[in-house]
């Protein structure tokens, strides 16, 4: 039967003591939120729990380091007793809002033109870079067997993202003319799904 206590230095310590819960929330939750938000923006390789825990603590420390001056100001101003509602609202910001702003700031740095030569782009593949923009396109897919399929990629279309295998669903299939352009939609088309293993390359045209 599992015990909610651990033995350390010959004494049993309750892992659910209030101070330990507070430390867990303070040094794990902000970093954990940053990691999950970053993975939502830039999907990547899933890491094991122990590595994510270390990263979460590190990101939480970065969060506190950036807000250290503001935290000191709030504590010295005795905001807890003067304006208790604002005091607790401030720490809600520190714990749950600032981690998202930290990720957005890092995203801006990683994707800004001035920094592209200094650090690799956080988006792992051109496939993700193109389709994460959520722009409509006319697409012609050239298959390895020499055939071509094409159609409209718009609001009801879908493209997979890393780390999943590349697949694309075009919501409307079009007939490709002998000259290699999209001529007209296939009658009663419900779209076409293409697997990455069948694709040689793809041609995009602006949707107008």
C-alpha positions as CSV (number, residue, x, y, z in Angstrom):
1,X,0.0,0.0,0.0
2,X,1.4,3.4,-1.0
3,X,2.4,5.9,1.7
4,X,2.0,9.6,1.2
5,X,5.2,10.2,3.2
6,X,8.9,9.6,2.4
7,X,11.8,8.9,4.7
8,X,14.6,11.5,4.6
9,X,17.4,11.8,7.3
10,X,15.7,9.2,9.4
11,X,12.4,11.2,9.6
12,X,9.2,10.8,7.8
13,X,8.2,13.9,5.8
14,X,4.7,14.5,4.5
15,X,4.9,15.3,0.8
16,X,1.5,17.0,1.0
17,X,2.6,19.6,3.6
18,X,1.5,23.1,2.7
19,X,5.0,24.5,2.2
20,X,5.9,21.7,-0.2
21,X,2.7,22.2,-2.2
22,X,3.5,25.9,-2.4
23,X,7.0,25.2,-3.7
24,X,5.6,22.8,-6.3
25,X,3.2,25.4,-7.5
26,X,5.7,28.2,-7.5
27,X,8.6,26.4,-9.2
28,X,6.9,23.9,-11.5
29,X,3.5,25.3,-12.7
30,X,4.8,28.5,-14.4
31,X,7.5,26.5,-16.3
32,X,5.1,23.7,-17.1
33,X,2.6,26.2,-18.6
34,X,5.4,27.8,-20.7
35,X,6.4,24.3,-22.0
36,X,2.8,23.4,-23.0
37,X,2.1,26.8,-24.6
38,X,5.4,26.6,-26.6
39,X,4.6,23.1,-27.7
40,X,1.2,24.3,-28.8
41,X,2.8,27.0,-31.0
42,X,5.8,25.0,-32.1
43,X,5.0,21.2,-31.9
44,X,8.1,19.2,-31.4
45,X,9.5,16.0,-30.1
46,X,7.8,14.8,-26.9
47,X,10.3,14.5,-24.0
48,X,10.1,12.3,-21.0
49,X,8.6,13.5,-17.7
50,X,11.9,13.9,-15.8
51,X,13.4,16.1,-18.5
52,X,10.2,18.2,-18.7
53,X,10.3,18.6,-14.9
54,X,13.9,20.0,-15.0
55,X,12.9,22.3,-17.9
56,X,9.8,23.5,-16.0
57,X,11.8,24.4,-13.0
58,X,14.4,26.3,-15.1
59,X,11.7,28.2,-17.0
60,X,10.0,29.1,-13.7
61,X,13.3,30.5,-12.5
62,X,13.6,32.6,-15.7
63,X,10.1,33.9,-15.2
64,X,10.9,35.0,-11.6
65,X,14.3,36.5,-12.7
66,X,12.5,38.7,-15.2
67,X,9.8,39.8,-12.7
68,X,12.1,40.0,-9.7
69,X,12.2,43.8,-9.6
70,X,8.4,43.9,-9.8
71,X,8.0,41.3,-7.1
72,X,10.3,43.2,-4.8
73,X,8.4,46.4,-5.4
74,X,5.0,44.7,-4.6
75,X,6.3,43.2,-1.4
76,X,8.0,46.4,-0.2
77,X,4.9,48.4,-0.9
78,X,3.0,46.1,1.5
79,X,0.3,45.6,-1.2
80,X,-0.9,42.5,0.6
81,X,-2.4,44.5,3.4
82,X,-3.3,47.7,1.6
83,X,-4.9,46.2,-1.5
84,X,-5.2,42.4,-0.9
85,X,-7.2,41.8,-4.1
86,X,-4.6,43.4,-6.3
87,X,-1.9,41.6,-4.4
88,X,-3.3,38.1,-5.2
89,X,-4.2,39.2,-8.7
90,X,-0.6,40.2,-9.2
91,X,0.6,36.7,-8.3
92,X,-2.0,35.1,-10.5
93,X,-0.3,37.1,-13.3
94,X,3.1,35.9,-12.2
95,X,2.1,32.3,-12.0
96,X,-0.4,31.9,-14.9
97,X,-0.1,34.9,-17.3
98,X,3.6,35.8,-17.4
99,X,4.6,32.2,-18.6
100,X,2.5,32.8,-21.7
101,X,4.0,36.2,-22.3
102,X,7.5,34.8,-21.9
103,X,6.8,32.3,-24.6
104,X,5.4,34.9,-26.9
105,X,8.5,37.1,-26.4
106,X,10.7,34.1,-27.1
107,X,8.7,33.3,-30.2
108,X,9.1,36.9,-31.4
109,X,12.9,36.7,-30.9
110,X,13.2,33.3,-32.7
111,X,11.2,34.4,-35.7
112,X,12.3,38.0,-36.1
113,X,14.2,38.9,-39.2
114,X,17.2,40.3,-37.2
115,X,17.7,37.1,-35.3
116,X,17.2,34.5,-38.0
117,X,20.9,34.2,-38.7
118,X,21.8,33.8,-35.0
119,X,19.5,31.0,-34.0
120,X,17.6,28.2,-35.8
121,X,14.0,28.8,-36.6
122,X,11.8,27.1,-34.0
123,X,9.5,25.5,-36.6
124,X,11.1,22.2,-37.4
125,X,10.0,21.7,-41.1
126,X,9.0,23.9,-44.1
127,X,5.8,21.8,-44.2
128,X,4.8,23.2,-40.8
129,X,6.1,26.7,-41.6
130,X,3.8,26.9,-44.6
131,X,0.6,25.4,-43.3
132,X,0.7,26.9,-39.8
133,X,0.1,30.3,-41.5
134,X,-3.5,29.1,-42.1
135,X,-3.6,30.7,-45.5
136,X,-5.7,29.4,-48.4
137,X,-3.9,28.1,-51.4
138,X,-4.4,26.4,-54.8
139,X,-2.2,23.3,-54.6
140,X,-1.0,20.8,-57.2
141,X,0.6,17.7,-55.7
142,X,3.1,15.8,-57.9
143,X,3.1,12.2,-57.0
144,X,6.1,9.8,-57.2
145,X,4.3,7.7,-59.7
146,X,4.1,10.6,-62.1
147,X,0.4,11.5,-61.5
148,X,-0.9,14.8,-60.2
149,X,-3.7,15.7,-57.9
150,X,-4.8,19.2,-57.0
151,X,-7.4,21.3,-55.5
152,X,-8.3,24.0,-53.0
153,X,-6.7,24.2,-49.5
154,X,-8.9,26.5,-47.4
155,X,-10.9,26.6,-44.2
156,X,-12.2,23.0,-44.3
157,X,-8.8,21.6,-45.4
158,X,-6.2,20.2,-43.1
159,X,-2.4,19.5,-43.0
160,X,-0.8,17.5,-40.3
161,X,2.0,19.0,-38.2
162,X,5.3,17.7,-36.6
163,X,5.9,15.2,-35.2
164,X,3.1,13.4,-37.1
165,X,3.8,12.2,-40.6
166,X,3.0,14.7,-43.3
167,X,-0.5,14.3,-44.7
168,X,-2.7,16.8,-46.5
169,X,-6.4,17.0,-47.1
170,X,-7.7,19.3,-49.8
171,X,-11.3,20.1,-49.2
172,X,-12.1,20.2,-53.0
173,X,-10.4,18.2,-55.8
174,X,-9.9,19.9,-59.1
175,X,-9.3,18.5,-62.6
176,X,-5.8,19.4,-63.9
177,X,-5.6,20.5,-67.5
178,X,-3.0,19.2,-70.0
179,X,-1.2,22.5,-69.6
180,X,-0.7,21.7,-65.9
181,X,-3.2,24.2,-64.3
182,X,-6.3,23.7,-62.2
183,X,-9.2,23.7,-64.7
184,X,-12.4,23.0,-62.8
185,X,-13.6,21.3,-59.7
186,X,-14.4,17.6,-59.8
187,X,-18.2,17.1,-59.7
188,X,-19.5,16.3,-56.2
189,X,-16.0,16.3,-54.8
190,X,-15.6,15.8,-51.1
191,X,-11.9,16.4,-51.2
192,X,-8.7,14.4,-51.5
193,X,-6.3,13.0,-48.9
194,X,-2.6,12.6,-49.9
195,X,0.0,10.8,-47.8
196,X,3.6,12.1,-47.6
197,X,5.0,8.7,-48.8
198,X,3.3,9.4,-52.2
199,X,4.4,13.0,-52.7
200,X,7.4,14.1,-54.9
201,X,6.8,17.8,-54.5
202,X,4.0,20.4,-54.3
203,X,3.2,23.6,-56.1
204,X,1.4,26.4,-54.4
205,X,-0.6,29.3,-56.0
206,X,-2.1,32.2,-54.2
207,X,-5.8,31.8,-53.5
208,X,-7.9,34.6,-55.2
